[in-house]
Every structure is written in structure tokens, then in C-alpha cells.
Amino acid sequence: MEKFGIKKAASLIGVSVYTLKNWYYWYKSEYWHKSEYDKRDLKLPKLERDEQGRMLFGYGDVEDIKKFKNNLKYGMMAEFNRRYK
């Protein structure tokens, strides 16, 4: 299975590298309440990293992240963004 970096993944998804990283930070933060968002199918694939710590993605991951992007509604990350931006 081919793996590639965050720059290519972000390009395939149609977002910036910053946005993709921010989604993962939010997803792992205390502001993401799994029970509330599971109903919206807001799931990011498990993050893989290489030996240098770089994020790695596959084409299946890209499709899962596209679903996440489509199900993410305006305002869901508001509290997180206010505190961490």
C-alpha cells in the first residue's frame, strides 16, 4: 500500500496542510466529544508517522478524510479555534 506525506494528502482532499493538521489536533483535543459527533460520521483515520515523525497517509485515508470534511459542520471547531489560534 502506497503511503505519502501530508502535502499530497491535503492536495488530494482540497485543503491546506494547516487545515489537515488542525483537524487532527481538534480530533484529539478535549473539545471533540466523540459521542456527540459519532452520529455525524466524524472519524479521522488513525494517524501514521514515519521514523522522522512525519504524517503518512494512504488513498483510503484520503477518502475517509473527505467524508470527515463533508460531515464537518460550521461552528463545530469554534471553541477549539478560539483557544488555540
The first five atom37 places (N, CA, C, CB, O) and aatype in JSON, in Angstrom:
{
  "aatype": [12, 6, 11, 13, 7, 9, 11, 11, 0, 0, 15, 10, 9, 7, 19, 15, 19, 18, 16, 10, 11, 2, 17, 18, 18, 17, 18, 11, 15, 6, 18, 17, 8, 11, 15, 6, 18, 3, 11, 1, 3, 10, 11, 10, 14, 11, 10, 6, 1, 3, 6, 5, 7, 1, 12, 10, 13, 7, 18, 7, 3, 19, 6, 3, 9, 11, 11, 13, 11, 2, 2, 10, 11, 18, 7, 12, 12, 0, 6, 13, 2, 1, 1, 18, 11],
  "atom_mask": [
    [1, 1, 1, 1, 1],
    [1, 1, 1, 1, 1],
    [1, 1, 1, 1, 1],
    [1, 1, 1, 1, 1],
    [1, 1, 1, 0, 1],
    [1, 1, 1, 1, 1],
    [1, 1, 1, 1, 1],
    [1, 1, 1, 1, 1],
    [1, 1, 1, 1, 1],
    [1, 1, 1, 1, 1],
    [1, 1, 1, 1, 1],
    [1, 1, 1, 1, 1],
    [1, 1, 1, 1, 1],
    [1, 1, 1, 0, 1],
    [1, 1, 1, 1, 1],
    [1, 1, 1, 1, 1],
    [1, 1, 1, 1, 1],
    [1, 1, 1, 1, 1],
    [1, 1, 1, 1, 1],
    [1, 1, 1, 1, 1],
    [1, 1, 1, 1, 1],
    [1, 1, 1, 1, 1],
    [1, 1, 1, 1, 1],
    [1, 1, 1, 1, 1],
    [1, 1, 1, 1, 1],
    [1, 1, 1, 1, 1],
    [1, 1, 1, 1, 1],
    [1, 1, 1, 1, 1],
    [1, 1, 1, 1, 1],
    [1, 1, 1, 1, 1],
    [1, 1, 1, 1, 1],
    [1, 1, 1, 1, 1],
    [1, 1, 1, 1, 1],
    [1, 1, 1, 1, 1],
    [1, 1, 1, 1, 1],
    [1, 1, 1, 1, 1],
    [1, 1, 1, 1, 1],
    [1, 1, 1, 1, 1],
    [1, 1, 1, 1, 1],
    [1, 1, 1, 1, 1],
    [1, 1, 1, 1, 1],
    [1, 1, 1, 1, 1],
    [1, 1, 1, 1, 1],
    [1, 1, 1, 1, 1],
    [1, 1, 1, 1, 1],
    [1, 1, 1, 1, 1],
    [1, 1, 1, 1, 1],
    [1, 1, 1, 1, 1],
    [1, 1, 1, 1, 1],
    [1, 1, 1, 1, 1],
    [1, 1, 1, 1, 1],
    [1, 1, 1, 1, 1],
    [1, 1, 1, 0, 1],
    [1, 1, 1, 1, 1],
    [1, 1, 1, 1, 1],
    [1, 1, 1, 1, 1],
    [1, 1, 1, 1, 1],
    [1, 1, 1, 0, 1],
    [1, 1, 1, 1, 1],
    [1, 1, 1, 0, 1],
    [1, 1, 1, 1, 1],
    [1, 1, 1, 1, 1],
    [1, 1, 1, 1, 1],
    [1, 1, 1, 1, 1],
    [1, 1, 1, 1, 1],
    [1, 1, 1, 1, 1],
    [1, 1, 1, 1, 1],
    [1, 1, 1, 1, 1],
    [1, 1, 1, 1, 1],
    [1, 1, 1, 1, 1],
    [1, 1, 1, 1, 1],
    [1, 1, 1, 1, 1],
    [1, 1, 1, 1, 1],
    [1, 1, 1, 1, 1],
    [1, 1, 1, 0, 1],
    [1, 1, 1, 1, 1],
    [1, 1, 1, 1, 1],
    [1, 1, 1, 1, 1],
    [1, 1, 1, 1, 1],
    [1, 1, 1, 1, 1],
    [1, 1, 1, 1, 1],
    [1, 1, 1, 1, 1],
    [1, 1, 1, 1, 1],
    [1, 1, 1, 1, 1],
    [1, 1, 1, 1, 1]
  ],
  "atom_positions": [
    [[0.84, -1.18, 0.0], [0.0, 0.0, 0.0], [0.88, 1.24, 0.0], [-0.96, 0.0, 1.22], [1.77, 1.39, 0.85]],
    [[0.64, 2.12, -0.95], [1.44, 3.33, -1.07], [1.08, 4.34, 0.03], [1.24, 3.96, -2.45], [-0.09, 4.59, 0.29]],
    [[2.09, 4.89, 0.66], [1.92, 5.94, 1.67], [2.61, 7.2, 1.17], [2.49, 5.5, 3.06], [3.63, 7.13, 0.48]],
    [[2.04, 8.33, 1.52], [2.59, 9.61, 1.09], [2.4, 10.63, 2.2], [1.93, 10.1, -0.23], [1.7, 10.38, 3.17]],
    [[3.04, 11.77, 2.04], [3.05, 12.8, 3.07], [1.8, 13.66, 3.12], [0.0, 0.0, 0.0], [0.89, 13.52, 2.3]],
    [[1.79, 14.54, 4.08], [0.64, 15.39, 4.34], [0.39, 16.39, 3.21], [0.82, 16.13, 5.65], [-0.76, 16.75, 2.94]],
    [[1.43, 16.82, 2.55], [1.26, 17.79, 1.47], [0.43, 17.2, 0.33], [2.63, 18.25, 0.94], [-0.49, 17.85, -0.17]],
    [[0.74, 15.98, -0.07], [-0.02, 15.32, -1.13], [-1.44, 15.0, -0.65], [0.69, 14.03, -1.59], [-2.4, 15.17, -1.4]],
    [[-1.55, 14.53, 0.58], [-2.88, 14.21, 1.13], [-3.76, 15.44, 1.14], [-2.75, 13.63, 2.55], [-4.91, 15.39, 0.7]],
    [[-3.23, 16.55, 1.63], [-4.01, 17.8, 1.68], [-4.43, 18.23, 0.28], [-3.2, 18.92, 2.36], [-5.55, 18.69, 0.08]],
    [[-3.54, 18.08, -0.68], [-3.85, 18.44, -2.06], [-4.98, 17.58, -2.61], [-2.6, 18.31, -2.93], [-5.88, 18.09, -3.27]],
    [[-4.93, 16.28, -2.36], [-5.98, 15.37, -2.84], [-7.33, 15.66, -2.18], [-5.58, 13.92, -2.58], [-8.38, 15.48, -2.79]],
    [[-7.29, 16.11, -0.93], [-8.52, 16.41, -0.19], [-9.08, 17.78, -0.55], [-8.27, 16.33, 1.33], [-10.28, 18.03, -0.45]],
    [[-8.18, 18.67, -0.97], [-8.6, 20.02, -1.33], [-8.57, 20.99, -0.18], [0.0, 0.0, 0.0], [-9.36, 21.93, -0.13]],
    [[-7.64, 20.77, 0.76], [-7.47, 21.68, 1.9], [-5.99, 22.0, 2.05], [-8.04, 21.05, 3.22], [-5.15, 21.4, 1.38]],
    [[-5.68, 22.93, 2.92], [-4.28, 23.25, 3.19], [-3.69, 22.25, 4.18], [-4.14, 24.69, 3.72], [-4.41, 21.55, 4.89]],
    [[-2.37, 22.19, 4.21], [-1.68, 21.35, 5.19], [-2.07, 21.8, 6.6], [-0.12, 21.41, 4.99], [-2.3, 20.98, 7.48]],
    [[-2.13, 23.11, 6.8], [-2.51, 23.67, 8.1], [-3.89, 23.17, 8.54], [-2.5, 25.22, 8.04], [-4.07, 22.78, 9.69]],
    [[-4.86, 23.18, 7.62], [-6.21, 22.72, 7.95], [-6.21, 21.25, 8.33], [-7.16, 22.95, 6.77], [-6.84, 20.86, 9.31]],
    [[-5.52, 20.43, 7.58], [-5.48, 19.0, 7.87], [-4.84, 18.74, 9.24], [-4.7, 18.25, 6.78], [-5.35, 17.93, 10.01]],
    [[-3.75, 19.41, 9.53], [-3.13, 19.26, 10.86], [-4.07, 19.74, 11.95], [-1.8, 20.05, 10.93], [-4.18, 19.1, 13.0]],
    [[-4.74, 20.85, 11.71], [-5.67, 21.4, 12.7], [-6.82, 20.43, 12.99], [-6.23, 22.74, 12.21], [-7.24, 20.29, 14.14]],
    [[-7.33, 19.76, 11.95], [-8.38, 18.77, 12.18], [-7.9, 17.66, 13.11], [-8.84, 18.17, 10.85], [-8.64, 17.25, 14.0]],
    [[-6.7, 17.19, 12.91], [-6.16, 16.14, 13.79], [-5.95, 16.64, 15.2], [-4.85, 15.6, 13.23], [-6.22, 15.9, 16.15]],
    [[-5.47, 17.87, 15.38], [-5.31, 18.43, 16.73], [-6.67, 18.54, 17.42], [-4.62, 19.82, 16.66], [-6.79, 18.2, 18.59]],
    [[-7.66, 19.01, 16.7], [-9.01, 19.13, 17.26], [-9.58, 17.76, 17.61], [-9.94, 19.86, 16.28], [-10.17, 17.57, 18.67]],
    [[-9.38, 16.82, 16.71], [-9.91, 15.47, 16.88], [-9.36, 14.82, 18.15], [-9.56, 14.6, 15.66], [-10.07, 14.06, 18.81]],
    [[-8.13, 15.12, 18.49], [-7.51, 14.54, 19.68], [-7.69, 15.41, 20.92], [-6.03, 14.32, 19.44], [-7.28, 15.0, 22.01]],
    [[-8.3, 16.57, 20.79], [-8.41, 17.51, 21.91], [-9.62, 17.2, 22.79], [-8.5, 18.93, 21.39], [-10.45, 16.35, 22.48]],
    [[-9.68, 17.92, 23.89], [-10.79, 17.77, 24.83], [-12.09, 18.37, 24.29], [-10.44, 18.43, 26.16], [-13.16, 18.14, 24.85]],
    [[-12.01, 19.14, 23.2], [-13.2, 19.78, 22.65], [-13.96, 18.89, 21.68], [-12.81, 21.06, 21.96], [-15.04, 19.25, 21.21]],
    [[-13.4, 17.75, 21.38], [-14.07, 16.8, 20.49], [-14.78, 15.78, 21.36], [-13.07, 16.11, 19.51], [-14.13, 14.98, 22.04]],
    [[-16.09, 15.8, 21.34], [-16.89, 14.89, 22.15], [-17.39, 13.77, 21.25], [-18.09, 15.63, 22.84], [-18.34, 13.94, 20.49]],
    [[-16.74, 12.63, 21.35], [-16.97, 11.53, 20.43], [-18.44, 11.13, 20.35], [-16.14, 10.34, 20.85], [-18.98, 10.97, 19.26]],
    [[-19.08, 10.98, 21.48], [-20.47, 10.52, 21.46], [-21.37, 11.47, 20.67], [-21.0, 10.36, 22.89], [-22.29, 11.03, 19.98]],
    [[-21.1, 12.75, 20.78], [-21.9, 13.75, 20.07], [-21.67, 13.7, 18.57], [-21.59, 15.14, 20.6], [-22.62, 13.84, 17.79]],
    [[-20.43, 13.51, 18.16], [-20.09, 13.61, 16.74], [-20.09, 12.27, 16.01], [-18.75, 14.25, 16.61], [-20.07, 12.26, 14.77]],
    [[-20.12, 11.16, 16.71], [-20.17, 9.86, 16.05], [-21.38, 9.77, 15.13], [-20.21, 8.73, 17.08], [-21.32, 9.14, 14.08]],
    [[-22.46, 10.39, 15.53], [-23.68, 10.32, 14.74], [-23.51, 11.0, 13.39], [-24.83, 10.97, 15.51], [-24.22, 10.68, 12.44]],
    [[-22.6, 11.93, 13.3], [-22.35, 12.65, 12.05], [-21.25, 11.97, 11.23], [-21.96, 14.1, 12.34], [-20.85, 12.48, 10.18]],
    [[-20.75, 10.84, 11.69], [-19.69, 10.12, 11.0], [-18.42, 10.96, 10.9], [-20.15, 9.7, 9.6], [-17.77, 11.01, 9.85]],
    [[-18.08, 11.62, 12.01], [-16.85, 12.41, 12.05], [-15.73, 11.55, 12.61], [-17.05, 13.7, 12.91], [-15.48, 11.54, 13.82]],
    [[-15.07, 10.86, 11.73], [-13.98, 9.97, 12.14], [-12.79, 10.21, 11.23], [-14.42, 8.48, 12.11], [-12.91, 10.16, 10.01]],
    [[-11.66, 10.45, 11.85], [-10.42, 10.56, 11.09], [-9.66, 9.24, 11.21], [-9.55, 11.75, 11.6], [-9.69, 8.61, 12.26]],
    [[-8.99, 8.82, 10.15], [-8.22, 7.58, 10.23], [-7.08, 7.71, 11.23], [-7.67, 7.21, 8.84], [-6.59, 8.81, 11.5]],
    [[-6.67, 6.59, 11.77], [-5.56, 6.58, 12.71], [-4.33, 7.18, 12.03], [-5.26, 5.13, 13.23], [-4.01, 6.85, 10.89]],
    [[-3.66, 8.04, 12.75], [-2.51, 8.74, 12.22], [-1.28, 7.84, 12.24], [-2.24, 10.02, 13.0], [-0.93, 7.27, 13.27]],
    [[-0.63, 7.73, 11.09], [0.64, 7.0, 10.99], [1.75, 8.01, 10.81], [0.62, 5.98, 9.82], [1.58, 9.04, 10.17]],
    [[2.9, 7.69, 11.37], [4.08, 8.55, 11.23], [5.27, 7.7, 10.84], [4.36, 9.32, 12.54], [5.36, 6.52, 11.2]],
    [[6.19, 8.31, 10.1], [7.42, 7.61, 9.74], [8.45, 7.81, 10.87], [7.99, 8.12, 8.38], [8.14, 8.4, 11.9]],
    [[9.66, 7.3, 10.65], [10.68, 7.38, 11.7], [11.1, 8.81, 12.04], [11.89, 6.59, 11.28], [11.64, 9.05, 13.11]],
    [[10.86, 9.75, 11.16], [11.14, 11.16, 11.45], [9.94, 11.9, 12.05], [11.58, 11.87, 10.17], [10.03, 13.08, 12.36]],
    [[8.83, 11.2, 12.23], [7.64, 11.8, 12.82], [6.7, 12.46, 11.83], [0.0, 0.0, 0.0], [5.74, 13.11, 12.24]],
    [[6.97, 12.32, 10.54], [6.1, 12.92, 9.52], [4.82, 12.11, 9.38], [6.84, 13.02, 8.16], [4.83, 10.88, 9.46]],
    [[3.73, 12.81, 9.16], [2.43, 12.16, 8.97], [2.41, 11.43, 7.63], [1.28, 13.19, 9.04], [2.89, 11.95, 6.62]],
    [[1.85, 10.23, 7.64], [1.73, 9.43, 6.42], [0.28, 9.07, 6.18], [2.59, 8.15, 6.51], [-0.47, 8.81, 7.12]],
    [[-0.11, 9.06, 4.91], [-1.48, 8.77, 4.53], [-1.5, 7.82, 3.34], [-2.24, 10.07, 4.2], [-0.53, 7.76, 2.57]],
    [[-2.59, 7.1, 3.19], [-2.83, 6.27, 2.01], [-4.09, 6.78, 1.32], [0.0, 0.0, 0.0], [-4.77, 7.67, 1.82]],
    [[-4.39, 6.21, 0.16], [-5.57, 6.66, -0.58], [-6.87, 6.38, 0.18], [-5.62, 5.98, -1.94], [-7.82, 7.16, 0.09]],
    [[-6.91, 5.29, 0.94], [-8.09, 5.01, 1.78], [-8.27, 6.06, 2.86], [0.0, 0.0, 0.0], [-9.39, 6.46, 3.17]],
    [[-7.15, 6.5, 3.43], [-7.2, 7.57, 4.44], [-7.76, 8.85, 3.83], [-5.8, 7.82, 5.03], [-8.57, 9.54, 4.46]],
    [[-7.33, 9.16, 2.62], [-7.81, 10.37, 1.94], [-9.33, 10.32, 1.77], [-7.12, 10.53, 0.55], [-10.01, 11.32, 1.99]],
    [[-9.85, 9.17, 1.39], [-11.31, 9.04, 1.22], [-12.02, 9.23, 2.56], [-11.67, 7.67, 0.62], [-13.06, 9.88, 2.61]],
    [[-11.47, 8.66, 3.64], [-12.07, 8.83, 4.97], [-12.04, 10.29, 5.41], [-11.34, 7.96, 6.0], [-12.99, 10.78, 6.01]],
    [[-10.95, 10.98, 5.1], [-10.84, 12.39, 5.48], [-11.78, 13.25, 4.65], [-9.39, 12.87, 5.31], [-12.3, 14.25, 5.15]],
    [[-12.02, 12.88, 3.41], [-13.01, 13.6, 2.59], [-14.41, 13.47, 3.21], [-13.02, 13.06, 1.14], [-15.17, 14.43, 3.23]],
    [[-14.74, 12.29, 3.72], [-16.03, 12.1, 4.41], [-16.1, 12.99, 5.64], [-16.25, 10.61, 4.81], [-17.11, 13.63, 5.91]],
    [[-14.99, 13.02, 6.4], [-14.91, 13.88, 7.58], [-15.16, 15.33, 7.18], [-13.53, 13.73, 8.28], [-15.96, 16.03, 7.81]],
    [[-14.49, 15.77, 6.14], [-14.62, 17.15, 5.65], [-16.07, 17.46, 5.28], [-13.72, 17.38, 4.42], [-16.59, 18.52, 5.64]],
    [[-16.73, 16.55, 4.59], [-18.11, 16.77, 4.16], [-19.09, 16.78, 5.33], [-18.52, 15.71, 3.16], [-20.13, 17.43, 5.26]],
    [[-18.77, 16.05, 6.4], [-19.67, 15.97, 7.55], [-19.37, 17.0, 8.63], [-19.6, 14.6, 8.15], [-20.15, 17.16, 9.57]],
    [[-18.26, 17.7, 8.5], [-17.89, 18.74, 9.46], [-18.76, 19.97, 9.21], [-16.37, 19.09, 9.36], [-18.75, 20.53, 8.11]],
    [[-19.5, 20.36, 10.2], [-20.41, 21.5, 10.05], [-19.8, 22.76, 10.64], [-21.76, 21.2, 10.74], [-18.98, 22.72, 11.55]],
    [[-20.21, 23.89, 10.08], [-19.74, 25.19, 10.52], [-19.96, 25.35, 12.02], [-20.44, 26.31, 9.75], [-21.05, 25.09, 12.53]],
    [[-18.92, 25.78, 12.73], [-19.03, 26.06, 14.15], [-18.6, 24.93, 15.06], [0.0, 0.0, 0.0], [-18.4, 25.15, 16.26]],
    [[-18.44, 23.72, 14.53], [-18.08, 22.59, 15.39], [-16.71, 22.78, 16.06], [-18.08, 21.32, 14.58], [-16.5, 22.3, 17.17]],
    [[-15.81, 23.45, 15.38], [-14.47, 23.64, 15.92], [-14.28, 25.02, 16.54], [-13.44, 23.43, 14.82], [-13.16, 25.41, 16.85]],
    [[-15.35, 25.75, 16.72], [-15.27, 27.15, 17.15], [-14.54, 27.32, 18.48], [-16.65, 27.74, 17.26], [-13.63, 28.15, 18.58]],
    [[-14.92, 26.58, 19.48], [-14.28, 26.72, 20.8], [-12.8, 26.38, 20.74], [-14.98, 25.82, 21.84], [-11.98, 27.08, 21.32]],
    [[-12.48, 25.34, 20.05], [-11.07, 24.94, 19.87], [-10.3, 26.05, 19.16], [-10.97, 23.62, 19.05], [-9.21, 26.42, 19.6]],
    [[-10.85, 26.58, 18.09], [-10.17, 27.62, 17.33], [-9.99, 28.91, 18.14], [-10.94, 27.91, 16.05], [-8.97, 29.59, 18.01]],
    [[-10.96, 29.24, 18.96], [-10.84, 30.44, 19.8], [-9.67, 30.31, 20.79], [-12.14, 30.69, 20.56], [-8.97, 31.28, 21.05]],
    [[-9.49, 29.13, 21.31], [-8.47, 28.93, 22.34], [-7.07, 28.7, 21.78], [-8.85, 27.77, 23.2], [-6.08, 29.09, 22.4]],
    [[-6.97, 28.08, 20.61], [-5.67, 27.62, 20.14], [-5.18, 28.32, 18.89], [-5.73, 26.17, 19.89], [-4.16, 27.9, 18.33]],
    [[-5.82, 29.33, 18.43], [-5.34, 30.04, 17.23], [-4.8, 31.39, 17.61], [-6.45, 30.2, 16.2], [-4.35, 32.14, 16.75]]
  ]
}
